[in-house]
Amino acid sequence: MDLDKAIMGRRSIRKFQSREVPRELIEQSLQAAICAPSAKNGQQWRFTVLTGEAKQKFTTFFRETLDRICEEAGKQAAGSAFHSCKCMEEAPVNIVVWNTSENNWETEIHSVAAAIQNFLLKAYSLGLGTLWIGDIFHAYTETIAYFNKPWKLTAVIAVGWPDENPSPRRRKPLEEVTEFIVS
Ligand SMILES: Cc1cc2nc3c(=O)[nH]c(=O)nc-3n(C[C@H](O)[C@H](O)[C@H](O)COP(=O)(O)O)c2cc1C
């Protein structure tokens, strides 16, 4: 797929078909992810791909964590996270994305974000729908403990065959977000 078409056509997908995603398509998207630039070529990204029962167990854990947070701090404490959790439940694949943060540089997270974006664009070019989920941060320490990883949590990507075709979300015009400083 043409790069412009992928950049302009990709949307966050929040409704997924139950149809399974061939592992090969996930691997192709991950291959694109690991082509991203990274701080000092540190390639700080790590991915945990969950499907089937492993995915179900994880989303159950996330929902239970959100329930507990709400019991302790009130319903508003979970924000939009229940909605994101539902997307994770619906999507046949969840990918937990980690930042090894070996050097504790602030820039290491940028490497991981670049990899996520490559993943989203490649997955879109293969016909897949994706959702970048930061709401997993509501269960930040719990998720790290769940997988017993020595890394920082960056996001979850929900992946599946799209069951909606959303319109583009509004973008601020270029003039509003850019300045050219000449000479
Ligand atoms: C860092 C980051 C975190 C996000 N977290 C969530 C999330 O937790 N739940 C969700 O539904 N969407 C999440 N999104 C998706 C954004 O809402 C979406 O990208 C934005 O509204 C623009 O829409 P588009 O992706 O269709 O262009 C996140 C996106 C980014 C980049």
The ligand as a MOL file (V3000), in Angstrom:
LIG
                    3D

  0  0  0     0  0            999 V3000
M  V30 BEGIN CTAB
M  V30 COUNTS 31 33 0 0 0
M  V30 BEGIN ATOM
M  V30 1 C -0.5850 7.4880 23.2700 0
M  V30 2 C -1.9850 7.1510 22.8410 0
M  V30 3 C -2.8440 6.6030 23.7650 0
M  V30 4 C -4.1530 6.2670 23.3760 0
M  V30 5 N -4.9620 5.6410 24.2860 0
M  V30 6 C -6.2210 5.2890 23.9220 0
M  V30 7 C -7.0380 4.5640 24.8280 0
M  V30 8 O -6.6440 4.2040 25.9240 0
M  V30 9 N -8.3010 4.2640 24.4240 0
M  V30 10 C -8.7830 4.6050 23.1890 0
M  V30 11 O -9.9480 4.2990 22.8860 0
M  V30 12 N -8.0010 5.2870 22.3020 0
M  V30 13 C -6.7410 5.6060 22.6310 0
M  V30 14 N -5.9210 6.2350 21.7250 0
M  V30 15 C -6.4290 6.5400 20.3720 0
M  V30 16 C -6.7460 8.0240 20.1920 0
M  V30 17 O -7.9350 8.3210 20.8500 0
M  V30 18 C -6.8350 8.2980 18.6770 0
M  V30 19 O -5.6130 8.0540 18.0730 0
M  V30 20 C -7.2430 9.7650 18.3840 0
M  V30 21 O -8.5430 10.0190 18.8570 0
M  V30 22 C -7.2070 10.0820 16.8740 0
M  V30 23 O -8.0300 9.1780 16.1600 0
M  V30 24 P -7.4350 8.2560 15.0000 0
M  V30 25 O -6.4330 7.3180 15.6190 0
M  V30 26 O -8.6380 7.5030 14.4450 0
M  V30 27 O -6.8050 9.1390 13.9840 0
M  V30 28 C -4.6140 6.5550 22.0670 0
M  V30 29 C -3.7120 7.0970 21.1450 0
M  V30 30 C -2.4050 7.3710 21.5170 0
M  V30 31 C -1.4330 7.9080 20.4790 0
M  V30 END ATOM
M  V30 BEGIN BOND
M  V30 1 1 1 2
M  V30 2 1 2 3
M  V30 3 2 2 30
M  V30 4 2 3 4
M  V30 5 1 4 5
M  V30 6 1 4 28
M  V30 7 2 5 6
M  V30 8 1 6 7
M  V30 9 1 6 13
M  V30 10 2 7 8
M  V30 11 1 7 9
M  V30 12 1 9 10
M  V30 13 2 10 11
M  V30 14 1 10 12
M  V30 15 2 12 13
M  V30 16 1 13 14
M  V30 17 1 14 15
M  V30 18 1 14 28
M  V30 19 1 15 16
M  V30 20 1 16 17
M  V30 21 1 16 18
M  V30 22 1 18 19
M  V30 23 1 18 20
M  V30 24 1 20 21
M  V30 25 1 20 22
M  V30 26 1 22 23
M  V30 27 1 23 24
M  V30 28 2 24 25
M  V30 29 1 24 26
M  V30 30 1 24 27
M  V30 31 2 28 29
M  V30 32 1 29 30
M  V30 33 1 30 31
M  V30 END BOND
M  V30 END CTAB
M  END
